[in-house]
């Protein structure tokens, strides 16, 4: 498998090099654009009620008192895109700024970034052919309101379209570990009221700024079912959502080969399922229509079926996985008979921490017989390892890695969901009920969260533990900037995390004190390290000193 990956990477680099001259004159701006139906934009209809509340025709956008944006849009693909874009244009600009800033932080070389831009433009030039026309039109309409500050990457439409493949590219680049999600569900005898209950952490990390302006998007499309999706500025694809038929969907990445050519982004597949499926079988049929960009697991729950299932999808296969149990757990590996023993899946389990998190969820679900939404929040907030071992704050082995873009709990039969608020999933979970929003002809500018049904914040963690984590992050930033820090305070801020000691080693290595650096690198290896590549990274640092 490793040889295959090396060959694929070499092929990609050679192909990129040979075509460099052509690619230099080839921009992602040259993507074929969809034809939009006739529409009219009247910016005079945009009303700003205050700093955080906006209205355009029947659509609205407001920021609730917990810092989450709520948006309602309706109509044809063009109307959905226009209403989204005209209301959220500042959020779209902010989101793109945060995304580009984080990419530059991860890849500081301008020349290499420029090189990657042309490589990705070549990979993605067929992307419009892989996405349904109605979504291309919606993306095009949204892009009319994107900022031209980023035209050095490509024009507005090309950029917004390519960003819909960011989730796929993020988990295809396994070593960056941008996507490490956990989901689980119970029903029947394991649920406190015998109804479906689903929880998930969406650990797609592109920096704290990227996760700052989350949008709870309520969509009433011209065709298909109305739905809610947790998203961000400019994103029409779905990563977590539920429709008015009581069908929920979440994305969980699986390990993939390096993609050489664009296929359908998984967020678009999830959007199609959420908009047009009312049960598990319909969701499976829709998933089978597409060739996906990367391997992905779609966790589906259906009020009509009173069941949960996982659609496991690779670029070549689509498998529907059921279990006879009243619980279902999904981390980042395949479980079906057809895919669980594939070489790449076994490599994923061996090299990464996906099975460790799976077993931790299973361990917590075995602690009691029945669960409600409050119990699910407790599991989603868990920062410990097996047997409650303290593995350090921020460890990828934990269900809660303190990087979540969002955490969400679904109750499909009641069409309710609870969405987390900052910081990460430690603030209150706000409750929303879909019928109360979609049945109103003209939603008021009031919060739609059900105040009496919210899940309280984890006050003990926020008061006693979270300040230490903030201090740890501050020390981490200072060390990365080669600033002076108090190493003893660094250690005390997160003493059970292997990376704390690796950071201390990095600090002394920069100062030229190799003896102290090696002491801390050796100590890091004594703690729980979730992934083999991180063990190799530390050993490489020790070897270079020796």
C-alpha positions as CSV (number, residue, x, y, z in Angstrom):
1,X,0.0,0.0,0.0
2,X,2.8,2.4,0.9
3,X,4.4,1.7,-2.5
4,X,1.1,2.4,-4.3
5,X,0.9,5.8,-2.5
6,X,4.4,6.7,-3.4
7,X,3.8,5.8,-7.0
8,X,0.6,7.9,-7.1
9,X,2.4,10.8,-5.5
10,X,5.4,10.6,-7.9
11,X,2.9,10.3,-10.8
12,X,1.1,13.4,-9.6
13,X,4.4,15.4,-9.3
14,X,5.7,14.3,-12.6
15,X,2.5,15.0,-14.3
16,X,2.3,18.5,-12.7
17,X,5.9,19.2,-13.7
18,X,5.4,18.1,-17.3
19,X,2.3,20.2,-17.7
20,X,3.6,23.2,-15.7
21,X,4.1,25.4,-18.8
22,X,0.5,24.7,-19.8
23,X,-0.8,25.1,-16.3
24,X,0.9,28.5,-15.9
25,X,-1.5,29.9,-18.4
26,X,-4.4,27.8,-17.1
27,X,-6.4,29.3,-14.3
28,X,-9.3,28.0,-12.2
29,X,-11.1,31.1,-13.5
30,X,-11.6,29.2,-16.8
31,X,-14.2,26.8,-15.4
32,X,-17.3,26.6,-17.4
33,X,-20.1,28.5,-15.7
34,X,-23.7,27.5,-15.5
35,X,-26.5,29.5,-17.2
36,X,-28.7,31.1,-14.6
37,X,-32.5,31.5,-14.9
38,X,-33.7,35.1,-15.2
39,X,-33.6,36.9,-11.9
40,X,-33.5,40.4,-10.4
41,X,-31.4,41.7,-7.6
42,X,-32.8,44.7,-5.9
43,X,-30.4,45.7,-3.1
44,X,-32.9,48.3,-2.0
45,X,-34.9,45.4,-0.6
46,X,-32.1,44.6,1.8
47,X,-33.0,45.9,5.2
48,X,-30.6,46.1,8.1
49,X,-32.6,46.1,11.3
50,X,-29.5,46.4,13.5
51,X,-25.8,45.3,13.5
52,X,-26.7,41.6,13.5
53,X,-30.2,41.3,11.9
54,X,-30.8,41.5,8.1
55,X,-33.8,40.9,5.9
56,X,-34.1,40.5,2.1
57,X,-37.6,39.7,0.8
58,X,-38.8,36.7,2.8
59,X,-35.2,35.7,3.8
60,X,-33.5,36.7,7.0
61,X,-30.2,36.5,8.8
62,X,-29.6,37.2,12.5
63,X,-27.0,36.5,15.1
64,X,-28.4,35.0,18.3
65,X,-27.3,35.9,21.7
66,X,-24.9,32.9,21.9
67,X,-23.0,34.0,18.8
68,X,-24.5,31.6,16.2
69,X,-25.9,33.0,12.9
70,X,-29.3,31.9,11.9
71,X,-30.4,32.2,8.3
72,X,-33.7,31.3,6.4
73,X,-33.8,31.2,2.6
74,X,-36.4,29.8,0.1
75,X,-37.0,29.5,-3.6
76,X,-35.3,28.3,-6.8
77,X,-31.5,27.6,-6.9
78,X,-30.9,31.1,-8.2
79,X,-33.1,32.6,-5.4
80,X,-31.5,30.5,-2.7
81,X,-28.0,31.6,-3.9
82,X,-29.0,35.3,-4.2
83,X,-30.7,35.5,-0.8
84,X,-27.8,33.6,0.8
85,X,-25.2,35.8,-0.8
86,X,-26.8,39.2,-0.3
87,X,-27.5,38.5,3.4
88,X,-24.2,36.8,4.2
89,X,-21.7,38.7,2.0
90,X,-19.7,39.9,4.9
91,X,-19.6,36.3,6.4
92,X,-18.5,34.9,3.0
93,X,-15.6,37.4,2.8
94,X,-14.6,36.6,6.4
95,X,-14.8,32.9,5.9
96,X,-12.6,33.1,2.8
97,X,-10.1,35.3,4.6
98,X,-9.9,32.8,7.5
99,X,-9.5,29.8,5.2
100,X,-6.7,31.4,3.1
101,X,-5.0,32.6,6.2
102,X,-4.9,29.1,7.7
103,X,-3.7,27.6,4.4
104,X,-0.8,30.1,4.3
105,X,0.0,29.2,7.9
106,X,0.2,25.5,7.1
107,X,2.0,26.1,3.7
108,X,4.1,29.3,4.2
109,X,5.9,29.0,0.9
110,X,4.3,31.4,-1.7
111,X,5.9,29.6,-4.6
112,X,4.7,26.2,-3.4
113,X,1.2,27.6,-2.8
114,X,1.2,29.0,-6.4
115,X,2.3,25.6,-7.6
116,X,-0.5,23.8,-5.7
117,X,-3.0,26.3,-7.2
118,X,-2.2,25.2,-10.7
119,X,-2.1,21.5,-9.7
120,X,-5.5,21.7,-8.1
121,X,-6.9,23.7,-11.1
122,X,-5.8,20.7,-13.2
123,X,-7.3,18.2,-10.9
124,X,-10.6,20.1,-10.5
125,X,-11.2,21.3,-14.1
126,X,-13.9,18.7,-14.5
127,X,-15.6,19.5,-11.2
128,X,-18.6,21.3,-12.8
129,X,-19.4,18.1,-14.7
130,X,-19.6,16.2,-11.3
131,X,-22.1,18.5,-9.6
132,X,-25.9,18.7,-10.3
133,X,-26.8,21.8,-12.3
134,X,-29.1,23.1,-9.7
135,X,-26.3,23.3,-7.2
136,X,-23.9,24.9,-9.7
137,X,-26.5,27.6,-10.3
138,X,-26.9,28.1,-6.5
139,X,-23.1,28.3,-6.1
140,X,-22.9,30.7,-9.0
141,X,-25.6,33.0,-7.5
142,X,-23.9,33.0,-4.1
143,X,-20.5,33.8,-5.8
144,X,-22.0,37.1,-7.1
145,X,-21.5,38.4,-3.6
146,X,-18.1,37.0,-2.9
147,X,-15.1,39.4,-2.4
148,X,-12.8,40.2,-5.3
149,X,-9.9,40.5,-2.8
150,X,-9.1,36.9,-3.5
151,X,-9.1,37.0,-7.3
152,X,-5.4,36.1,-7.3
153,X,-6.7,32.6,-6.6
154,X,-9.4,32.6,-9.2
155,X,-12.6,34.4,-10.0
156,X,-15.5,34.3,-7.5
157,X,-17.4,31.4,-9.0
158,X,-14.3,29.2,-9.5
159,X,-13.2,29.8,-5.9
160,X,-16.6,29.1,-4.4
161,X,-17.0,26.0,-6.4
162,X,-13.6,24.7,-5.5
163,X,-14.1,25.4,-1.8
164,X,-16.8,22.8,-1.8
165,X,-14.1,20.2,-2.3
166,X,-12.1,21.5,0.7
167,X,-13.5,18.9,3.0
168,X,-12.5,16.1,0.6
169,X,-9.0,17.5,0.0
170,X,-8.6,18.0,3.8
171,X,-9.1,14.3,4.6
172,X,-7.3,13.1,1.5
173,X,-4.2,14.8,2.9
174,X,-4.1,12.4,5.8
175,X,-0.9,13.8,7.4
176,X,-2.6,17.2,8.0
177,X,-5.3,15.5,10.0
178,X,-7.9,18.2,9.3
179,X,-10.8,15.8,9.7
180,X,-11.2,13.4,12.6
181,X,-14.9,13.1,13.4
182,X,-17.0,11.0,15.9
183,X,-20.7,10.0,15.6
184,X,-23.0,7.6,17.4
185,X,-26.6,6.9,17.9
186,X,-29.1,4.9,19.9
187,X,-32.8,3.9,19.6
188,X,-35.4,1.6,21.0
189,X,-34.2,0.1,24.3
190,X,-31.1,2.3,24.5
191,X,-33.0,5.6,24.2
192,X,-34.8,7.1,27.2
193,X,-38.0,7.5,25.2
194,X,-37.3,4.7,22.7
195,X,-36.9,7.2,19.9
196,X,-33.8,7.8,17.7
197,X,-31.0,9.9,19.1
198,X,-27.9,10.8,17.1
199,X,-24.8,12.8,18.2
200,X,-21.7,13.9,16.3
201,X,-18.6,16.1,16.6
202,X,-17.5,17.7,13.4
203,X,-13.8,18.0,13.9
204,X,-12.9,19.7,10.7
205,X,-10.2,22.1,11.8
206,X,-8.9,24.9,9.7
207,X,-8.1,27.3,12.5
208,X,-10.2,28.9,15.3
209,X,-11.1,31.8,13.1
210,X,-12.6,29.5,10.4
211,X,-15.0,28.1,13.1
212,X,-16.0,31.5,14.5
213,X,-18.9,32.4,12.3
214,X,-21.1,29.3,12.1
215,X,-24.4,29.5,10.3
216,X,-27.5,27.5,11.1
217,X,-29.1,27.5,7.6
218,X,-32.8,26.8,7.1
219,X,-33.6,26.1,3.5
220,X,-37.0,25.8,1.9
221,X,-36.1,24.8,-1.7
222,X,-38.4,25.0,-4.7
223,X,-38.1,21.2,-5.1
224,X,-37.5,18.5,-2.5
225,X,-37.7,18.8,1.2
226,X,-37.0,21.7,3.5
227,X,-33.9,21.1,5.7
228,X,-31.5,22.6,8.2
229,X,-27.7,22.5,7.8
230,X,-24.8,23.7,10.0
231,X,-22.5,25.5,7.6
232,X,-20.4,28.7,7.0
233,X,-20.4,31.6,4.6
234,X,-20.6,30.5,1.0
235,X,-21.0,26.8,1.7
236,X,-24.2,25.2,0.2
237,X,-23.0,21.6,0.7
238,X,-24.0,19.7,3.8
239,X,-21.7,18.2,6.5
240,X,-24.4,17.9,9.3
241,X,-28.1,18.4,8.7
242,X,-31.7,17.2,9.1
243,X,-34.8,17.6,6.8
244,X,-38.5,18.0,7.6
245,X,-39.0,14.3,7.0
246,X,-36.9,13.5,10.1
247,X,-33.9,12.3,8.1
248,X,-30.5,13.3,9.4
249,X,-27.1,13.0,7.8
250,X,-23.5,13.5,9.0
251,X,-20.2,13.1,7.2
252,X,-17.3,11.1,8.6
253,X,-14.2,10.7,6.6
254,X,-12.4,7.5,5.8
255,X,-8.9,7.0,4.5
256,X,-8.5,7.5,0.8
257,X,-6.0,7.1,-2.0
258,X,-4.6,10.4,-3.3
259,X,-7.2,11.7,-5.8
260,X,-5.9,12.6,-9.2
261,X,-9.1,13.9,-10.8
262,X,-12.1,15.6,-9.3
263,X,-15.4,13.7,-8.8
264,X,-18.4,14.7,-6.8
265,X,-17.6,16.4,-3.4
266,X,-19.1,14.5,-0.5
267,X,-20.8,17.6,0.9
268,X,-22.7,17.9,-2.4
269,X,-23.8,14.2,-2.2
270,X,-25.0,14.9,1.4
271,X,-26.9,17.9,0.2
272,X,-28.7,15.9,-2.5
273,X,-29.6,13.2,0.0
274,X,-30.9,15.8,2.6
275,X,-32.9,17.6,0.0
276,X,-34.4,14.6,-1.8
277,X,-34.4,11.6,0.6
278,X,-37.1,10.8,3.2
279,X,-35.8,7.4,4.3
280,X,-32.7,5.3,4.4
281,X,-33.4,3.4,1.1
282,X,-33.9,6.7,-0.8
283,X,-30.7,8.0,0.7
284,X,-28.8,4.9,-0.4
285,X,-30.2,5.1,-3.9
286,X,-29.0,8.7,-4.2
287,X,-25.6,8.0,-2.9
288,X,-25.2,5.2,-5.5
289,X,-25.7,7.8,-8.3
290,X,-22.4,9.5,-7.6
291,X,-18.7,8.8,-7.9
292,X,-17.2,10.4,-4.9
293,X,-14.0,12.4,-4.7
294,X,-12.8,10.4,-1.6
295,X,-13.8,7.7,0.7
296,X,-16.5,8.8,3.2
297,X,-19.1,7.4,5.6
298,X,-22.5,9.0,5.7
299,X,-24.4,8.3,9.0
300,X,-28.1,8.4,8.3
301,X,-31.0,8.3,10.7
302,X,-34.6,8.1,9.6
303,X,-37.7,8.8,11.6
304,X,-39.8,7.0,9.0
305,X,-37.7,3.9,9.4
306,X,-37.0,4.3,13.1
307,X,-33.5,3.1,12.1
308,X,-29.9,4.2,11.7
309,X,-27.5,3.1,9.0
310,X,-24.1,4.0,7.5
311,X,-23.6,4.5,3.8
312,X,-19.9,3.6,3.3
313,X,-18.7,5.1,0.0
314,X,-15.4,4.9,-1.8
315,X,-14.7,6.2,-5.3
316,X,-15.5,2.7,-6.5
317,X,-18.1,1.2,-4.1
318,X,-21.2,2.2,-2.2
319,X,-22.2,-0.1,0.7
320,X,-25.2,0.2,3.1
321,X,-24.2,-1.0,6.6
322,X,-26.8,-1.9,9.2
323,X,-26.4,-3.4,12.7
324,X,-29.0,-5.4,14.7
325,X,-28.0,-3.5,17.8
326,X,-29.8,-0.5,19.3
327,X,-26.6,1.5,19.0
328,X,-24.4,2.6,16.2
329,X,-20.9,4.1,16.4
330,X,-18.9,5.7,13.6
331,X,-15.4,7.2,13.8
332,X,-13.2,7.2,10.7
333,X,-13.0,3.6,9.5
334,X,-15.3,1.3,7.5
335,X,-17.2,-1.5,9.3
336,X,-19.0,-3.4,6.6
337,X,-18.0,-6.9,5.5
338,X,-17.2,-5.6,2.0
339,X,-14.8,-2.8,3.1
340,X,-13.6,-3.4,6.6
341,X,-10.9,-5.7,5.6
342,X,-9.6,-3.7,2.7
343,X,-5.9,-2.9,2.8
344,X,-6.3,0.8,3.1
345,X,-8.9,0.5,5.9
346,X,-6.7,-1.8,7.9
347,X,-3.8,0.6,7.4
348,X,-5.9,3.4,8.6
349,X,-6.9,1.5,11.8
350,X,-3.2,0.5,12.4
351,X,-1.7,3.9,11.8
352,X,-4.4,6.2,13.3
353,X,-6.6,6.5,16.3
354,X,-10.0,5.8,14.8
355,X,-10.5,2.5,16.6
356,X,-9.4,4.0,19.9
357,X,-12.1,6.7,19.7
358,X,-14.6,4.0,18.6
359,X,-13.8,1.9,21.7
360,X,-14.0,4.9,23.9
361,X,-17.5,5.7,22.7
362,X,-18.5,2.1,23.2
363,X,-17.0,2.2,26.7
364,X,-19.1,5.3,27.6
365,X,-22.3,3.8,26.0
366,X,-21.9,0.7,28.2
367,X,-21.9,2.8,31.4
368,X,-25.7,3.1,31.4
369,X,-28.7,1.5,29.8
370,X,-30.7,4.4,28.4
371,X,-29.6,7.8,27.0
372,X,-31.2,11.2,26.5
373,X,-29.8,14.4,24.9
374,X,-28.1,15.4,28.1
375,X,-26.2,12.1,28.3
376,X,-25.2,12.5,24.7
377,X,-23.8,15.9,25.3
378,X,-21.7,14.4,28.2
379,X,-20.2,11.8,25.8
380,X,-19.6,14.4,23.0
381,X,-17.7,16.6,25.6
382,X,-15.5,13.7,26.9
383,X,-11.8,14.6,26.8
384,X,-10.5,11.3,28.4
385,X,-9.1,8.1,26.9
386,X,-9.8,4.5,27.7
387,X,-10.8,3.8,31.3
388,X,-10.9,7.6,31.9
389,X,-7.2,7.9,31.4
390,X,-6.1,11.5,31.2
391,X,-4.4,11.7,27.7
392,X,-4.1,15.5,27.7
393,X,-6.3,18.2,26.4
394,X,-6.4,18.3,22.6
395,X,-5.4,14.7,22.0
396,X,-6.8,13.1,18.8
397,X,-7.5,10.0,20.8
398,X,-10.3,11.8,22.6
399,X,-13.9,12.1,21.5
400,X,-13.6,15.8,22.2
401,X,-10.4,17.1,20.8
402,X,-11.2,20.7,21.5
403,X,-11.1,21.6,17.8
404,X,-14.7,20.9,16.8
405,X,-16.2,23.2,14.2
406,X,-19.5,22.1,15.7
407,X,-21.2,19.4,17.7
408,X,-24.8,18.4,17.1
409,X,-27.5,16.1,18.5
410,X,-30.5,15.0,16.4
411,X,-33.9,13.7,17.6
412,X,-35.4,12.9,14.1
413,X,-38.9,11.8,15.2
414,X,-39.4,15.2,16.9
415,X,-37.5,17.0,14.2
416,X,-35.4,18.6,16.9
417,X,-31.7,19.2,17.0
418,X,-29.3,20.7,19.6
419,X,-26.3,22.6,18.3
420,X,-23.2,23.5,20.4
421,X,-22.0,27.0,21.2
422,X,-18.5,28.3,21.9
423,X,-16.1,27.3,23.2
424,X,-16.2,24.2,21.0
425,X,-18.9,22.0,22.4
426,X,-18.5,23.2,26.0
427,X,-21.0,26.0,25.9
428,X,-24.8,25.5,25.9
429,X,-26.4,23.3,23.2
430,X,-29.3,25.3,21.7
431,X,-32.5,23.5,20.7
432,X,-34.3,24.0,17.4
433,X,-37.5,22.4,16.0
434,X,-37.9,22.4,12.3
435,X,-41.7,22.6,12.1
436,X,-41.7,25.8,14.1
437,X,-39.5,27.4,11.5
438,X,-40.8,26.0,8.2
439,X,-44.5,26.2,9.0
440,X,-44.3,30.0,9.6
441,X,-44.9,32.0,6.4
442,X,-42.8,34.8,7.7
443,X,-40.4,33.9,10.5
444,X,-40.0,36.7,13.1
445,X,-36.7,38.2,14.1
446,X,-36.6,36.3,17.3
447,X,-34.4,33.4,18.3
448,X,-35.9,30.1,17.3
449,X,-34.0,28.1,19.9
450,X,-36.3,26.5,22.4
451,X,-35.1,28.2,25.6
452,X,-36.6,25.6,27.9
453,X,-35.0,22.7,26.1
454,X,-31.4,23.8,25.9
455,X,-28.5,21.7,27.3
456,X,-26.5,23.7,29.9
457,X,-22.8,24.5,29.4
458,X,-20.2,22.4,31.1
459,X,-19.5,24.9,33.8
460,X,-17.0,22.9,35.8
461,X,-14.8,22.4,32.7
462,X,-15.1,26.0,31.7
463,X,-14.1,27.3,35.2
464,X,-11.5,24.7,36.2
465,X,-10.0,23.2,33.1
466,X,-10.5,25.5,30.1
467,X,-8.2,28.3,31.4
468,X,-5.3,25.8,31.4
469,X,-6.0,24.8,27.8
470,X,-6.1,28.5,26.7
471,X,-2.7,29.0,28.5
472,X,-1.3,25.9,26.7
473,X,-2.4,27.2,23.3
474,X,-0.8,30.6,24.1
475,X,2.5,28.9,25.0
476,X,2.2,26.8,21.8
477,X,1.9,29.9,19.7
478,X,4.8,31.6,21.4
479,X,7.1,28.6,20.9
480,X,6.1,28.4,17.2
481,X,7.1,32.1,17.0
482,X,10.4,31.3,18.8
483,X,9.5,33.5,21.7
484,X,10.7,33.0,25.3
485,X,8.4,31.0,27.5
486,X,8.3,29.5,31.0
487,X,8.7,25.8,30.4
488,X,7.5,24.8,33.8
489,X,4.2,26.7,33.2
490,X,3.9,25.1,29.8
491,X,4.1,21.7,31.4
492,X,1.7,22.5,34.1
493,X,-0.9,23.8,31.6
494,X,-1.3,20.4,30.0
495,X,0.8,17.8,31.8
496,X,-0.7,14.6,30.4
497,X,-0.4,15.5,26.7
498,X,2.6,14.1,24.7
499,X,2.6,17.2,22.5
500,X,3.3,19.4,25.5
501,X,6.7,17.7,25.9
502,X,7.4,17.7,22.2
503,X,6.8,21.5,22.2
504,X,9.3,21.8,25.1
505,X,11.8,19.8,23.1
506,X,11.2,22.1,20.1
507,X,11.8,25.1,22.4
508,X,15.2,23.9,23.6
509,X,16.2,22.6,20.1
510,X,15.8,26.1,18.7
511,X,17.9,27.4,21.6
512,X,20.7,24.9,20.7
513,X,20.3,23.0,24.0
514,X,20.1,19.5,22.5
515,X,20.5,17.7,25.8
516,X,17.3,19.3,27.3
517,X,15.5,18.9,23.9
518,X,16.2,15.2,23.9
519,X,15.1,14.8,27.5
520,X,11.7,16.3,26.6
521,X,11.4,14.4,23.3
522,X,12.1,11.1,25.2
523,X,9.5,12.1,27.8
524,X,6.9,12.8,25.1
525,X,7.2,9.2,24.0
526,X,6.2,8.0,27.5
527,X,2.7,9.5,27.0
528,X,-0.2,8.3,24.9
529,X,0.4,9.2,21.3
530,X,-2.6,8.6,19.0
531,X,-1.0,8.3,15.6
532,X,2.1,6.5,14.3
533,X,3.1,9.4,12.2
534,X,3.5,11.5,15.4
535,X,5.7,8.8,17.0
536,X,7.8,8.8,13.8
537,X,8.0,12.6,13.9
538,X,9.4,12.7,17.4
539,X,11.8,9.9,16.7
540,X,13.0,11.7,13.6
541,X,13.8,14.8,15.8
542,X,15.8,12.6,18.2
543,X,17.6,10.9,15.3
544,X,18.6,14.2,13.7
545,X,20.2,15.4,17.0
546,X,22.1,12.1,17.4
